[in-house]
Amino acid sequence: MDAKYRQLLKIPYDRLDAINEVLLDPDQAVIENFLAVVDKYGTPEEINHKHHESRRVSNLLKKVQATRPEYIKDLEWLMKQRENKSFITVNDYRRKILGAKADTVKFNDKFAVTLEVSALQYFPWICAMADKALAERTLLPGRFIAVRKMKESEADGDLPAIVAALDIMGASFVETLDTKGTDGANIHLNGPSTITGYFGGVGQPNHYPLKWVDEFLYYYTNYGIRQVLNLNPGTVLAGYLLYRLGIDIEFKISVFMGNDNPYAALWTLLAAKLFSRDDGSSPLIGFNWSNSVNNESMEITAQFRKSLGFEDVVRFEHHITETWKSIVRQPYNRREELLEIAGHVANISAKHEGGNPETDSARAHPSDILDYFRDKQEVIDSGDWDALRLNFLDKVDACNQTAEALTLNSLSFIAARNMHM
């Protein structure tokens, strides 16, 4: 097409002026209502100070001591293993997989794949995972997602214990706020059992973006939670606005946003650029593709992600395995596709939401996405507690198999940074 037509796509500067008029107009309820919620917690500087204080491991341990003192010895044990360098190093892991060849292979860390597991629901699972990694000389993932009810996790002491443990490990951690639509906000959803109701509306209608901001700021200032899941255009915009104010929120976009093509990705990243800070940073640090995305879509998106200055900022989060039940058609395993793209598209995480299909399907209780929404006591009363723990360990095993496959193909990975130095 002639270049003169391409020029028609250029956005005139007066369009930005019109946007700023809305954002700065004190009579615009959409902005004033948002600022009123933030103001409950103080100035951005005060809010960030509360966040940093609450995220100190020493302060997290005080919260653990007050709610689940029996967890203290587990956290101290984890710190001791870190200090003693008890876990296998990355170099020794590579020698374990490749033998002497490992010393001659050049691994390009620019394209290191983050090893990710979802969902980490309960603190005792961390100890079980660590014990297994020590015994088998395997890896602790470098990134975890939680989808458990936040209030329940706060009440039983798991929340501060998990945050402390993952900081000790050097792993990043994303929480899912309770304001996500499974509380009755979405009229199409009768609880998680009718999760397909998301297609009738994601579940954060009307005032719910403000409720989401309020909930985030509570956990940000009281537990140091910085990274949260984001699944609605309204709350994505709210996250951008918080960041522009100076509040250091980070979020990843959920698979439920349905980003399944480069044009949806372009729209998302254009907004991220529009609300980025002067240093080029954005609160959007994770971009979870839909399960239907292919490598070509990620390659095309990687091109303009780089042009927008986000290659090192926005991680592509790609599902390698999924829960056996209630989410995708099985068997689902995208490991081979990951190997095809990992060597030339930077900043990807390999997310393991299920065990390897051949393992998961053979379990008496295969992994199920609906298990994320169950009350802890109901899980215990049903007799499924040990089964869910095994599902989680299967996911970690699948993650380790991905690390092995990457290593065999001379590709780099990111595991828990403080444990595998």
Secondary structure, DSSP 8 states (H G I E B T S, - for coil): --HHHHGGG---HHHHHHHHHHHH-TT-HHHHHHHHHHHTT--HHHHHHHHHHHHSHHHHHHHHHHH-GGGHHHHHHHHHHHHTT-S--HHHHHHHHHGGGGGT----GGG-EEEEEE----THHHHHHHHHHHHHT---BSEEE--S-HHHHHHTTHHHHHHHHHHHHT-EEEB--S-SSTTTTSTT-SSGGGGGGGGG--S--TTHHHHHHHHHHHHHHHH---EEEE-SHHHHHHHHHHHHHT---EEEE-GGG---SHHHHHHHHHHHHHT--TTS--SEEEEE--TT--HHHHHHHHHHHHHTT-TTTSEEEEEEE--SBSSS-SS-B-HHHHHHHTTTS-SEEEEESS--HHHHTTSSS--BGGGGGS-HHHHHHHT-HHHHHHHHHHHHHHHHHHHHHHHHTT--EEB-TTT--
